[in-house]
Amino acid sequence: LGEVALGHHTDPGTLTLLLQDDTGGLQALASDGNWIDVPPEPGTIVVNLGDCTQAWTNDLYRAAIHRVVPMTEHRRFSIPYFGNPPRESIIEPVPELSTSGPRYRPFAWREFMAARSYDNFADLGTDDTQVTDYRIERSEQSS
């Protein structure tokens, strides 16, 4: 499998619920830039916030950057549930959480997912589309 079974990424939707077996391998990126193991615990569900939640909350809550690394010779089994907004949704910060101004411009969920899907399957040698691509630069906010 190599060093990484599933490269680092964030989930694009609102949240992900993850059931996993006891094999392990899930890691999250800590604020210090180091990867930390998310050890499997029987009877628990891992909850990851996604890109839409990050935009809706104006960065109050951040999408979890995570990856999967091979831990053993055994196959890893997991069942994710991806919570996503309706396809016609426009994603933008909630006004009550944007008192100092929105950090994201509105974007169509359908277009964001189309770009992410295309990037996932086309190897263009560039980074995949991320929610931060919709971030408003400070100079844009003041104009």
N, C-alpha and C positions, 0 to 999 in steps of 0.2 A: 504493500500500500504506500510505502514511502513515509515521510515524516508527518504529513498531514493528510487525513482522510477527507476532510471537508474544510476548505480554506476559510480564513477569517471573513466575517460578514456580519451584517445586521439583518434582521427580518424586516421586510418592508411594511407590513400591516400594523395593526394596533397592538396585538399581543400574541404570544405563542405559548401554548401549554404543551409541555413535553413529558411524556412517560418514557422512561428508559429502563433497560435491564441493568444487571449488576456489573456489566463489563467496564463501564467508565469510558473516559476519553473526551468528555465535554470540558472545554476550558473557556473561561471568560477573561477579557482583557481588563486588568486592574488600572486604576488611575495613575499608578506609577509606571505603566507601560509593560509590566510583567504579566505573563499568563498564569492564571490560577486554576487549579482543578476544581470542577464542580462534581464532587463525588456523588454517585447514585445512592440514594437512601430509600430503602423499601417503603412503599406506601406513600411516596411523595410525588409531587408534580413540580417540575421546574417551570417558572414563569419568566419569560423574557418580554420586555417592552419592545415595541417596534418603531419604525421610522415615523409612522403617522402619529403615534403618541408623542414622540419627540417634537414634531411640528405643532401639533395641537396645543401642547403645554408650553410652547415657546422656549424649549430647552430646560424647563423645570425638571422634567424627567427625560433621561437619555435612552436611546435604543442601545441594547446590550451588544457589544462587539464580542463575538464568540467564534469558536472553531471546534473541530473534532480531530483528535489525534489518535492513532492506533495505540492501544494499551497492551493488548495481549494477542495471542494467536487466535482467540475466539472472535467470532463475528459479533458486532454490536447491533443490538436491536432497539429501536426507539419508535415511538408513535407521536408525531407532532400534530397539534391542532393549531391552524393559523387563523386568527381572527382578523378579518379584513373588512374595510368599509364597503358599502355598495359601489358598484363600478362607476356610477354617475357622480360620485362624491367629489366635491372640491375640498382639498385639504388646506387649511390655513389656521394660524394660531387663534385660540379662543380669546376674544377681546379682554375678558376679565384677567387673563394671565399675561396680557401684553401691555401693561400700564406704561412701560417705558418704550413702547413701540414694538411692532412685530419683528421677529427675527427671520421669518420666512415669508416669501411671496406666495400667494395662493397658487396651487397647482392641481391639475385634474388627476385623480387616482388612476383612472384608466390609462392616461398617457405615461404616468410614472411607472406603472406596472409593465406597460408595453416596452418602455426603455430598459427597465431592469431585466425583463425576459430576453430581449434582444441581446443585451450585454452578456447575459449568462451563457448564451449559446454561440455568440460570435466572438471569436478571439481576435480582437482588433489591436491588442497590445496596449490598451488603455484601461484605466480603472473603470469599473462598472458605475452606472448612474447611482448616486447616493442622495439621500434627503438633503444633505448639506449643499448639493448643487442648487438648491432652491433658497439658500440662505441669502438674506438681504445684507449687502455690505454696509458698513456704517455710513459711508459717503452717500449711499442711496437713501438711508433713513433720514438724514439731515436735509436732503433736498426737497 
